[in-house]
Amino acid sequence: MARLRLSVLVLFGLMGGVTTTARAQERAFDTGKVGITLTDGLSLLRLTAGGLSGVRQTDRSVLIIGEASTRVNYLSATLLDSAVVGPGDLAGVDYVIRKRVRITLGDSASTGGTARPMEVTTRVLGFTGVGGAVVEYLVKNVSATDATVNAGWMTFPQIGGNYGGEATSYDPSDGIARVSTGADFVGLKAIIPADAVFHARNWTDYSADEADDIATDSTRYSILRIATSTLALAPDPIGSMNMVNAGQRTLGPGATTRFVYAIGYGTSSDDLTDQMQTLVVNYEFITDVADRSQPTAGGFRLLGASPNPFNPTTAISYQMSAVSNVRLDVFDALGRRVRTLVNETQTVGAHRATFDASGLPSGLYLVRLTAGGRVATQRATLIR
C-alpha cells in the first residue's frame, strides 16, 4: 500500500551524521537511535527506527492549517529556503533542520480568488542518542487581513514498515499518544500548546481509497475542529490517521503563532515514555520557559526555587487554584529525572516542596510541575 510515494536517496558524511539528498529534496539526520527526514517544500517528516537506513515507523507527519472547509492547506507549499544546521549552531542541540515555505489557504477556484497566503518556518531539533525529535512550526499571516485558523499535526503510522494493525491509545495525564503493534512504539505529543486535543480514526473513515489519501479538505477541516480527545482506537487492517489538534488562533496581518510537537520511538511502552520525556525536557532546557510558568487555565502557578542558585537544598513554591493531581519532578541537563518531589492529589492554596540535591553534581536542573494535563517549568542552578 502506498499512502504517499517519496523517493529516498541519501548521501552520508555531512556534518557528522547530518545528511542531505542528492537532489536537495530532503534533509535528514541520524541520532544513533532514529533517523529523521524532512522533505523540502511540503515539509513532510518521517521517522525510521535504528537510524536513517532503518525501518520506517511513520509514513509522514505534516502540519495542516485550515480557515474554512474551502481554505485548508495540505501537501501544497513553495519552498523559500532550507538548511541543515550542524552541531553548535543552537546550544544544547546536536542536529537542526530549518525550512521556510509559502502556503495558501484554499485556491483561486475554491475561494473566488481570495486564497490567503501564509508562511511557515519549520525547525526540527535532534539530540544524539535520543529516539525522536522536536518539531517547531512558526506560522505567519502574510495577508492584509485577520486570519482565524485551526491547526493540527497529522501523522500516518507505518509501524515496523507496514501499514495497518496498529493500536492507538492516548493518556491525558502525560499528553502522549502511543501507536503500537506490540513490538514497535511511536509517540506523539504537543508541547505548545500543552492542552492540545488528540484524535485518531481508521484509515477508511478518513479516506475513501484504501491505498491513497483522497480525503477532502472538508473532511480535514472537520477533523481540525474536533475538541474531544480519542482515548483509544482498536487495530484496523488498513491503518489509521492520527491528529494532534492545536485549536484555533486569530492572527492579524504580519502576526505569528508557534506550534511545537514531539515525535518519538521506543521498543516498549516504557522505553517510548523515556524517549518522549527526554525530548520534552531537552526542549524546555534550550528554550525560554518563562511563558510556561505563568498562571494557566488548569489552575496553578509555579513560583520557582528559593534560593536560586542553591547548595544543597532549595524550596520550590507553587500555587493551586483548583484541586488536582500534582506531580513535581526535577531533571538534569541530560533529561534524566533525578527527583520526584510530589506525586499526589493536592488542594487549593500555596504549596512548597524541598529539593535536596545532596549527591548530585553542580549544574543546571529543570523543575517541572504537572497538574491537570498542563505543565510549568523553571530552571534551578546547583553551585557547590
VENKA-V334254 format. One line per field, one symbol per residue. psi: psi as a letter, one per 20 degrees, with the letter a starting at -180 (. if undefined). burial: b if it has 24 or more other ideal C-beta (glycine too) atoms within 12 Angstrom, else e. A space follows every 50 residues. Layout:
psi=???
burial=???
This chain:
psi=pnhpopqoopprjpkliprrrhjkiqqqqoiihqppppqqfilppqpqqj ahjbpphqgqpqpppqhrijmppokoqppgqqqpprqihopiphppppqp qprqoarhhijkjkppqqqppppppqppjpmaqpoqpoppojrjrqpoqq qqoppoqlpkjqpqiqqpqpohhijppppqjhhqppqpppgoqikrpppq qqgiigqiphiqnkqrhggghhhhjpjpqohqpqqphharpppopiaqqp prpiqqqpppqpprqqirggggggggggggggghhirojhijjrqriikr poiaqprorrojqqpoqrqpjqpqpppoqpqaijjpphqohpmrpqrqaq qqqpoojpiqqqapqppopppkjrqqqqqqppo.
burial=eebbebebebeeebbebbbbbeeebbbbbbbebbbbbbbbbbbbbbbbbe bbebbbbbbbbbbbbbbbebbbbbbbbebeebbbbeeeebebbbbbbbbb bbbbbbeeeeeeeebbbbbbbbbbbbbbebbbbbbbbbbbbbbeeebbbb bbbbbbbbbbbebbbbbbbbebebbbbbbbbeebbbbbbbbbbbbbbbbb bbbeebbeeeeebebebebbbbbbbbeebbeebebbebbbbbbbbbbbbe beeeeebbbbbbbbbbbebebbbbbbbbbbbbbbbbbebeebbeebebbb bbbbbeebebeeebebbbbbeeebbbbbbbbbbebebbbebbeeebeeee bebebebeebeebbbbbbbbbbbbbbbbbbbbee
